[in-house]
Amino acid sequence: MKPSHTTQLELKVHQQLRNCSEIFLALADPIRQDIIMILTKHEKLNVSQILEHSSMSRSAISHHLKILRQANLVNANKKGTEIFYSLHIEDAVPQLKAFLNTTEKIMASKTSKNE
């Protein structure tokens, strides 16, 4: 690849990384990982139902759900007085795949230059 093309890829991957940073931050915490795994097994759950699968406090679970919502990994839908949470990774997966794909292109470009 041409050096200018690599620079364009590096700029692209830098922007993709910035776009994925909230996702990475949300996924970095083991408690949030646990919440995601709980939600993969259920269509939707409220905080009380999530608490049944966790040793965390209600306020801690709510805090982690807020971070997951901000990263667009979880949806919150209010029904009556309850808020139900469901996994929503449909937007995050393509973003992460695009970042990894661009990173692989950069790595392949650098490997071919070193050969």
DSSP file (Angstrom, degrees, kcal/mol; ACC not computed):
  #  RESIDUE AA STRUCTURE BP1 BP2  ACC     N-H-->O    O-->H-N    N-H-->O    O-->H-N    TCO  KAPPA ALPHA  PHI   PSI    X-CA   Y-CA   Z-CA
    1    1 A M              0   0    0      0, 0.0     0, 0.0     0, 0.0     0, 0.0   0.000 360.0 360.0 360.0 153.2    0.0    0.0    0.0
    2    2 A K     >  -     0   0    0      1,-0.1     4,-2.0     4,-0.0     3,-0.3  -0.462 360.0-119.4 -74.7 149.0    1.0    3.6   -0.6
    3    3 A P  H  > S+     0   0    0      0, 0.0     4,-2.3     0, 0.0     5,-0.1   0.879 114.9  53.2 -57.0 -39.0    2.2    5.6    2.5
    4    4 A S  H  > S+     0   0    0      1,-0.2     4,-2.1     2,-0.2     5,-0.1   0.868 107.2  52.2 -65.7 -34.5   -0.6    8.1    1.9
    5    5 A H  H  > S+     0   0    0     -3,-0.3     4,-2.5     2,-0.2    -1,-0.2   0.910 108.5  50.3 -66.2 -41.4   -3.2    5.3    1.9
    6    6 A T  H  X S+     0   0    0     -4,-2.0     4,-2.9     1,-0.2    -2,-0.2   0.916 108.7  52.5 -61.8 -42.3   -1.8    4.0    5.2
    7    7 A T  H  X S+     0   0    0     -4,-2.3     4,-2.4     1,-0.2    -1,-0.2   0.904 108.8  50.2 -60.2 -41.1   -2.1    7.5    6.6
    8    8 A Q  H  X S+     0   0    0     -4,-2.1     4,-2.4     2,-0.2    -1,-0.2   0.908 111.3  48.8 -63.4 -40.6   -5.8    7.6    5.5
    9    9 A L  H  X S+     0   0    0     -4,-2.5     4,-3.1     2,-0.2     5,-0.2   0.898 109.9  51.6 -65.0 -39.3   -6.3    4.2    7.2
   10   10 A E  H  X S+     0   0    0     -4,-2.9     4,-2.0     2,-0.2    -2,-0.2   0.895 110.8  47.7 -65.1 -39.0   -4.7    5.4   10.3
   11   11 A L  H  X S+     0   0    0     -4,-2.4     4,-2.1     2,-0.2    -1,-0.2   0.908 113.2  49.3 -65.0 -41.1   -6.9    8.5   10.4
   12   12 A K  H  X S+     0   0    0     -4,-2.4     4,-2.5     1,-0.2    -2,-0.2   0.932 111.9  46.8 -63.5 -46.3   -9.9    6.3    9.8
   13   13 A V  H  X S+     0   0    0     -4,-3.1     4,-2.6     1,-0.2    -1,-0.2   0.850 109.2  55.9 -67.2 -32.7   -9.0    3.8   12.5
   14   14 A H  H  X S+     0   0    0     -4,-2.0     4,-2.0    -5,-0.2    -1,-0.2   0.931 110.5  44.1 -63.4 -44.6   -8.4    6.7   14.9
   15   15 A Q  H  X S+     0   0    0     -4,-2.1     4,-2.4     2,-0.2    -2,-0.2   0.901 113.1  51.5 -66.0 -40.7  -11.9    8.0   14.3
   16   16 A Q  H  X S+     0   0    0     -4,-2.5     4,-1.7     2,-0.2    -2,-0.2   0.902 108.4  52.1 -62.5 -40.3  -13.4    4.5   14.6
   17   17 A L  H  X S+     0   0    0     -4,-2.6     4,-0.7     1,-0.2    -1,-0.2   0.920 109.7  48.6 -62.1 -43.5  -11.6    4.1   17.9
   18   18 A R  H >< S+     0   0    0     -4,-2.0     3,-0.8     1,-0.2     4,-0.4   0.906 110.3  51.8 -61.3 -41.2  -13.0    7.3   19.2
   19   19 A N  H 3< S+     0   0    0     -4,-2.4     3,-0.2     1,-0.2     4,-0.2   0.800 114.4  43.4 -65.5 -28.1  -16.5    6.2   18.0
   20   20 A C  H 3X S+     0   0    0     -4,-1.7     4,-2.6    -5,-0.2     3,-0.4   0.483  85.4  97.2 -93.9  -4.5  -16.1    2.9   19.9
   21   21 A S  H <X S+     0   0    0     -3,-0.8     4,-2.7    -4,-0.7     5,-0.2   0.869  82.4  50.6 -59.9 -39.6  -14.6    4.4   23.1
   22   22 A E  H  > S+     0   0    0     -4,-0.4     4,-2.3    -3,-0.2    -1,-0.3   0.882 111.2  50.1 -64.0 -36.3  -17.9    4.5   25.0
   23   23 A I  H  > S+     0   0    0     -3,-0.4     4,-2.5    -4,-0.2    -2,-0.2   0.946 111.5  47.6 -65.3 -48.1  -18.4    0.8   24.1
   24   24 A F  H  X S+     0   0    0     -4,-2.6     4,-1.2     1,-0.2    -2,-0.2   0.915 112.8  49.0 -59.9 -43.6  -15.0   -0.2   25.2
   25   25 A L  H  < S+     0   0    0     -4,-2.7     4,-0.5    -5,-0.2     3,-0.3   0.908 112.4  48.2 -62.9 -41.4  -15.4    1.7   28.5
   26   26 A A  H >< S+     0   0    0     -4,-2.3     3,-0.6     1,-0.2    -1,-0.2   0.890 114.4  45.5 -66.1 -38.8  -18.8    0.1   29.1
   27   27 A L  H 3< S+     0   0    0     -4,-2.5    -1,-0.2     1,-0.2    -2,-0.2   0.623  96.2  77.3 -80.3 -12.9  -17.4   -3.4   28.4
   28   28 A A  T 3< S+     0   0    0     -4,-1.2    -1,-0.2    -3,-0.3    -2,-0.2   0.736  77.6  82.5 -71.2 -22.5  -14.3   -2.9   30.5
   29   29 A D  S <> S-     0   0    0     -3,-0.6     4,-2.2    -4,-0.5     5,-0.2  -0.712  71.4-144.9 -90.9 128.9  -16.1   -3.4   33.8
   30   30 A P  H  > S+     0   0    0      0, 0.0     4,-2.3     0, 0.0    -1,-0.1   0.824 100.4  55.0 -59.8 -32.9  -16.7   -7.0   35.0
   31   31 A I  H  > S+     0   0    0      2,-0.2     4,-2.4     1,-0.2     5,-0.1   0.925 109.3  46.4 -67.2 -43.3  -20.1   -6.0   36.6
   32   32 A R  H  > S+     0   0    0      2,-0.2     4,-2.4     1,-0.2    -1,-0.2   0.873 110.3  54.0 -66.8 -35.4  -21.3   -4.6   33.3
   33   33 A Q  H  X S+     0   0    0     -4,-2.2     4,-2.4     2,-0.2    -2,-0.2   0.923 108.9  49.4 -60.6 -43.2  -20.0   -7.7   31.6
   34   34 A D  H  X S+     0   0    0     -4,-2.3     4,-2.4     2,-0.2    -2,-0.2   0.911 109.4  51.2 -62.0 -42.8  -22.1   -9.8   34.0
   35   35 A I  H  X S+     0   0    0     -4,-2.4     4,-2.6     1,-0.2    -1,-0.2   0.918 110.0  49.8 -61.7 -43.0  -25.2   -7.6   33.4
   36   36 A I  H  X S+     0   0    0     -4,-2.4     4,-1.6     1,-0.2    -1,-0.2   0.924 110.5  49.7 -61.2 -43.7  -24.8   -8.1   29.6
   37   37 A M  H  X S+     0   0    0     -4,-2.4     4,-0.6     1,-0.2    -1,-0.2   0.885 110.6  50.3 -64.3 -37.7  -24.4  -11.9   30.1
   38   38 A I  H >< S+     0   0    0     -4,-2.4     3,-1.1     1,-0.2     4,-0.3   0.929 110.7  49.6 -62.4 -45.2  -27.6  -11.9   32.3
   39   39 A L  H >< S+     0   0    0     -4,-2.6     3,-0.8     1,-0.3    48,-0.4   0.749  99.7  65.0 -69.7 -23.0  -29.5   -9.9   29.6
   40   40 A T  H 3< S+     0   0    0     -4,-1.6    -1,-0.3     1,-0.2    -2,-0.2   0.768 103.4  49.2 -67.4 -22.4  -28.4  -12.3   26.9
   41   41 A K  T << S+     0   0    0     -3,-1.1     2,-0.3    -4,-0.6    -1,-0.2   0.514 113.4  49.0 -93.5  -6.1  -30.4  -15.0   28.6
   42   42 A H  S <  S-     0   0    0     -3,-0.8    45,-0.4    -4,-0.3     3,-0.2  -0.977  70.5-137.0-136.6 146.1  -33.6  -12.9   29.0
   43   43 A E  S    S-     0   0    0     -2,-0.3     2,-0.3     1,-0.3    44,-0.2   0.922  90.0 -14.1 -66.3 -43.5  -35.6  -10.8   26.6
   44   44 A K        -     0   0    0     42,-0.1     2,-0.3    -3,-0.1    -1,-0.3  -0.975  63.8-175.0-159.4 148.3  -36.0   -8.1   29.1
   45   45 A L  B     -A   85   0A   0     40,-2.2    40,-3.9    -2,-0.3     2,-0.2  -0.989  18.1-135.2-143.1 149.8  -35.5   -7.6   32.9
   46   46 A N     >  -     0   0    0     -2,-0.3     4,-2.1    38,-0.3     5,-0.2  -0.500  42.5 -94.9 -94.0 175.7  -36.2   -4.9   35.4
   47   47 A V  H  > S+     0   0    0     36,-0.5     4,-2.7     1,-0.2     5,-0.2   0.898 125.1  54.0 -59.5 -42.1  -33.6   -3.9   38.1
   48   48 A S  H  > S+     0   0    0      1,-0.2     4,-1.1     2,-0.2    -1,-0.2   0.897 109.5  47.9 -60.0 -40.4  -35.2   -6.2   40.7
   49   49 A Q  H  4 S+     0   0    0      2,-0.2     4,-0.4     1,-0.2    -1,-0.2   0.867 111.4  49.7 -69.8 -35.9  -34.9   -9.2   38.3
   50   50 A I  H >< S+     0   0    0     -4,-2.1     3,-1.7     1,-0.2    -2,-0.2   0.895 105.1  59.2 -66.9 -38.9  -31.3   -8.3   37.5
   51   51 A L  H >< S+     0   0    0     -4,-2.7     3,-1.7     1,-0.3    -1,-0.2   0.813  93.1  66.4 -58.6 -31.5  -30.6   -8.1   41.2
   52   52 A E  T 3< S+     0   0    0     -4,-1.1    -1,-0.3     1,-0.3    -2,-0.2   0.741 106.4  42.5 -61.7 -22.1  -31.7  -11.8   41.6
   53   53 A H  T <  S+     0   0    0     -3,-1.7     2,-0.3    -4,-0.4    -1,-0.3   0.271 114.8  57.0-105.6   8.2  -28.6  -12.7   39.5
   54   54 A S    <   -     0   0    0     -3,-1.7     7,-0.0    -4,-0.1   -23,-0.0  -0.944  63.3-143.7-141.7 156.6  -26.2  -10.4   41.2
   55   55 A S  S    S+     0   0    0     -2,-0.3    -4,-0.1     2,-0.0     2,-0.1   0.343  70.9 109.3 -98.9   4.6  -24.8   -9.6   44.6
   56   56 A M  S    S-     0   0    0      1,-0.1    -2,-0.1    -5,-0.1     2,-0.1  -0.332  74.9-101.5 -78.1 161.1  -24.6   -5.8   43.9
   57   57 A S     >  -     0   0    0      1,-0.1     4,-2.4    -2,-0.1     5,-0.2  -0.356  30.9-109.8 -75.9 162.6  -26.9   -3.2   45.4
   58   58 A R  H  > S+     0   0    0      1,-0.2     4,-2.5     2,-0.2     5,-0.2   0.902 119.8  50.0 -58.8 -43.3  -29.8   -1.8   43.5
   59   59 A S  H  > S+     0   0    0      2,-0.2     4,-2.2     1,-0.2    -1,-0.2   0.873 109.9  50.7 -67.0 -36.1  -28.1    1.6   43.2
   60   60 A A  H  > S+     0   0    0      2,-0.2     4,-2.4     1,-0.2    -2,-0.2   0.925 111.0  48.2 -66.3 -43.8  -24.9    0.0   41.8
   61   61 A I  H  X S+     0   0    0     -4,-2.4     4,-2.6     1,-0.2    -2,-0.2   0.930 112.0  50.1 -61.0 -45.0  -26.9   -2.0   39.2
   62   62 A S  H  X S+     0   0    0     -4,-2.5     4,-2.0     1,-0.2    -1,-0.2   0.899 109.6  51.5 -60.2 -41.6  -28.8    1.2   38.2
   63   63 A H  H  X S+     0   0    0     -4,-2.2     4,-1.7     1,-0.2    -1,-0.2   0.929 112.1  45.6 -61.1 -46.3  -25.5    3.0   37.8
   64   64 A H  H  X S+     0   0    0     -4,-2.4     4,-2.2     1,-0.2    -2,-0.2   0.865 110.5  53.6 -68.1 -36.0  -24.0    0.3   35.6
   65   65 A L  H  X S+     0   0    0     -4,-2.6     4,-2.5     2,-0.2    -1,-0.2   0.875 105.4  55.2 -64.6 -36.2  -27.2    0.1   33.5
   66   66 A K  H  X S+     0   0    0     -4,-2.0     4,-2.5     2,-0.2    -2,-0.2   0.918 108.6  47.3 -62.0 -43.3  -27.0    3.9   33.0
   67   67 A I  H  X S+     0   0    0     -4,-1.7     4,-1.5     2,-0.2    -2,-0.2   0.904 111.9  50.0 -65.3 -41.5  -23.4    3.4   31.6
   68   68 A L  H  <>S+     0   0    0     -4,-2.2     5,-2.8     1,-0.2     6,-0.9   0.875 111.1  49.6 -64.3 -37.3  -24.6    0.6   29.4
   69   69 A R  H ><5S+     0   0    0     -4,-2.5     3,-1.9     4,-0.2    -2,-0.2   0.919 107.6  53.6 -65.9 -43.5  -27.5    2.7   28.1
   70   70 A Q  H 3<5S+     0   0    0     -4,-2.5    -1,-0.2     1,-0.3    -2,-0.2   0.816 108.5  49.9 -61.6 -30.3  -25.1    5.6   27.3
   71   71 A A  T 3<5S-     0   0    0     -4,-1.5    -1,-0.3    -5,-0.2    -2,-0.2   0.380 115.5-120.0 -87.1   4.2  -23.0    3.3   25.3
   72   72 A N  T < 5S+     0   0    0     -3,-1.9    20,-0.3     2,-0.2    19,-0.3   0.823  82.7 118.0  59.3  34.9  -26.2    2.1   23.4
   73   73 A L  S   <S+     0   0    0     -5,-2.8    15,-3.2     1,-0.2     2,-0.4   0.585  72.9  38.8 -99.6 -15.8  -25.6   -1.5   24.6
   74   74 A V  E     -B   87   0A   0     -6,-0.9     2,-0.3    13,-0.3    13,-0.2  -0.996  69.9-146.5-137.5 139.0  -28.9   -1.6   26.6
   75   75 A N  E     -B   86   0A   0     11,-2.9    11,-1.9    -2,-0.4     2,-0.5  -0.784   9.5-152.9 -99.8 149.4  -32.4   -0.3   25.9
   76   76 A A  E     -B   85   0A   0     -2,-0.3     2,-0.5     9,-0.2     9,-0.2  -0.991  12.9-178.4-124.3 125.0  -34.7    0.9   28.7
   77   77 A N  E     -B   84   0A   0      7,-2.8     7,-3.1    -2,-0.5     2,-0.5  -0.984  18.5-141.2-127.0 124.0  -38.4    0.8   28.3
   78   78 A K  E     +B   83   0A   0     -2,-0.5     2,-0.5     5,-0.2     5,-0.3  -0.700  19.1 178.9 -86.7 129.1  -40.8    2.0   30.9
   79   79 A K  E >   -B   82   0A   0      3,-3.1     3,-1.8    -2,-0.5     2,-0.4  -0.937  66.5 -47.7-129.0 107.6  -44.0    0.0   31.4
   80   80 A G  T 3  S-     0   0    0     -2,-0.5    -2,-0.0     1,-0.3     0, 0.0  -0.562 123.2 -22.8  67.6-123.3  -46.1    1.4   34.2
   81   81 A T  T 3  S+     0   0    0     -2,-0.4     2,-0.3    -3,-0.1    -1,-0.3   0.488 123.7  87.1 -96.5  -4.5  -43.8    2.1   37.1
   82   82 A E  E <   - B   0  79A   0     -3,-1.8    -3,-3.1   -36,-0.0     2,-0.5  -0.703  63.2-148.7 -99.4 146.6  -41.2   -0.4   36.0
   83   83 A I  E     - B   0  78A   0     -2,-0.3   -36,-0.5    -5,-0.3     2,-0.4  -0.970  15.8-157.3-110.7 124.9  -38.3    0.1   33.7
   84   84 A F  E     - B   0  77A   0     -7,-3.1    -7,-2.8    -2,-0.5     2,-0.4  -0.863   3.7-152.2-106.2 136.7  -37.3   -3.0   31.7
   85   85 A Y  E     +AB  45  76A   0    -40,-3.9   -40,-2.2    -2,-0.4     2,-0.3  -0.858  14.3 178.7-110.2 140.1  -33.8   -3.4   30.2
   86   86 A S  E     - B   0  75A   0    -11,-1.9   -11,-2.9    -2,-0.4     2,-0.2  -0.975  35.8 -98.1-138.4 152.9  -32.9   -5.4   27.2
   87   87 A L  E     - B   0  74A   0    -48,-0.4     2,-0.3   -45,-0.4   -13,-0.3  -0.473  35.4-179.4 -70.3 136.4  -29.7   -6.0   25.3
   88   88 A H        +     0   0    0    -15,-3.2     4,-0.2    -2,-0.2     3,-0.2  -0.727  25.1 140.4-139.8  86.1  -29.2   -3.8   22.3
   89   89 A I     >  +     0   0    0     -2,-0.3     4,-2.5     1,-0.1    -1,-0.1   0.340  40.0 104.5-109.2   6.0  -25.9   -4.6   20.5
   90   90 A E  T  4 S+     0   0    0      1,-0.2    -1,-0.1     2,-0.2   -17,-0.1   0.814  89.2  38.1 -59.3 -32.4  -27.1   -4.2   17.0
   91   91 A D  T  > S+     0   0    0    -19,-0.3     4,-1.2    -3,-0.2    -1,-0.2   0.835 115.5  52.4 -86.0 -35.2  -25.4   -0.9   16.5
   92   92 A A  H  > S+     0   0    0    -20,-0.3     4,-2.7    -4,-0.2     5,-0.2   0.888 100.3  60.5 -70.5 -40.4  -22.2   -1.7   18.5
   93   93 A V  H  X S+     0   0    0     -4,-2.5     4,-2.7     1,-0.2     5,-0.2   0.929 105.9  45.2 -59.2 -49.7  -21.3   -4.9   16.7
   94   94 A P  H  > S+     0   0    0      0, 0.0     4,-2.4     0, 0.0    -1,-0.2   0.886 112.9  52.6 -61.9 -35.8  -20.9   -3.3   13.3
   95   95 A Q  H  X S+     0   0    0     -4,-1.2     4,-2.1     2,-0.2    -2,-0.2   0.939 112.5  44.1 -62.0 -46.9  -18.9   -0.4   14.8
   96   96 A L  H  X S+     0   0    0     -4,-2.7     4,-2.5     1,-0.2     5,-0.2   0.895 112.9  51.6 -66.2 -40.5  -16.5   -2.8   16.5
   97   97 A K  H  X S+     0   0    0     -4,-2.7     4,-2.7    -5,-0.2    -1,-0.2   0.913 109.2  50.6 -62.4 -42.4  -16.2   -4.9   13.4
   98   98 A A  H  X S+     0   0    0     -4,-2.4     4,-2.4     2,-0.2     5,-0.2   0.916 110.6  49.3 -62.6 -43.1  -15.4   -1.9   11.3
   99   99 A F  H  X S+     0   0    0     -4,-2.1     4,-2.3     1,-0.2    -2,-0.2   0.933 113.7  45.6 -60.7 -47.0  -12.7   -0.8   13.8
  100  100 A L  H  X S+     0   0    0     -4,-2.5     4,-2.5     2,-0.2    -2,-0.2   0.887 111.3  53.1 -65.3 -39.1  -11.2   -4.3   13.8
  101  101 A N  H  X S+     0   0    0     -4,-2.7     4,-1.9     2,-0.2    -2,-0.2   0.927 111.4  45.1 -62.3 -46.0  -11.3   -4.6   10.0
  102  102 A T  H  X S+     0   0    0     -4,-2.4     4,-2.1     2,-0.2    -2,-0.2   0.901 112.0  52.6 -65.4 -40.7   -9.4   -1.3    9.6
  103  103 A T  H  X S+     0   0    0     -4,-2.3     4,-2.5     1,-0.2    -2,-0.2   0.908 108.2  51.1 -60.8 -42.5   -6.9   -2.3   12.2
  104  104 A E  H  X S+     0   0    0     -4,-2.5     4,-2.7     1,-0.2    -1,-0.2   0.887 107.9  52.6 -63.1 -38.7   -6.3   -5.5   10.4
  105  105 A K  H  X S+     0   0    0     -4,-1.9     4,-2.3     2,-0.2    -1,-0.2   0.910 110.3  47.8 -62.8 -42.0   -5.7   -3.7    7.2
  106  106 A I  H  X S+     0   0    0     -4,-2.1     4,-2.3     2,-0.2    -2,-0.2   0.927 112.9  48.2 -64.5 -44.8   -3.1   -1.4    8.8
  107  107 A M  H  X S+     0   0    0     -4,-2.5     4,-2.3     1,-0.2    -2,-0.2   0.909 112.0  49.1 -62.7 -42.4   -1.4   -4.4   10.4
  108  108 A A  H  X S+     0   0    0     -4,-2.7     4,-2.5     1,-0.2    -1,-0.2   0.892 110.3  52.0 -64.2 -39.7   -1.3   -6.3    7.1
  109  109 A S  H  X S+     0   0    0     -4,-2.3     4,-1.4     1,-0.2    -2,-0.2   0.915 112.0  45.0 -62.6 -43.8    0.1   -3.2    5.3
  110  110 A K  H  X S+     0   0    0     -4,-2.3     4,-1.4     2,-0.2    -2,-0.2   0.859 112.2  52.2 -70.1 -35.5    2.9   -2.9    7.9
  111  111 A T  H  X S+     0   0    0     -4,-2.3     4,-0.7     1,-0.2     3,-0.2   0.915 108.4  50.3 -66.1 -43.2    3.6   -6.6    7.7
  112  112 A S  H  < S+     0   0    0     -4,-2.5     3,-0.4     1,-0.2    -1,-0.2   0.815 108.3  53.6 -66.9 -29.0    3.9   -6.5    3.9
  113  113 A K  H  < S+     0   0    0     -4,-1.4    -1,-0.2     1,-0.2    -2,-0.2   0.838 107.0  52.0 -71.2 -33.2    6.3   -3.6    4.1
  114  114 A N  H  <        0   0    0     -4,-1.4    -1,-0.2     1,-0.2    -2,-0.2   0.581 360.0 360.0 -81.4  -9.8    8.6   -5.5    6.5
  115  115 A E     <        0   0    0     -4,-0.7    -1,-0.2    -3,-0.4    -2,-0.1   0.460 360.0 360.0 -86.9 360.0    8.8   -8.5    4.2
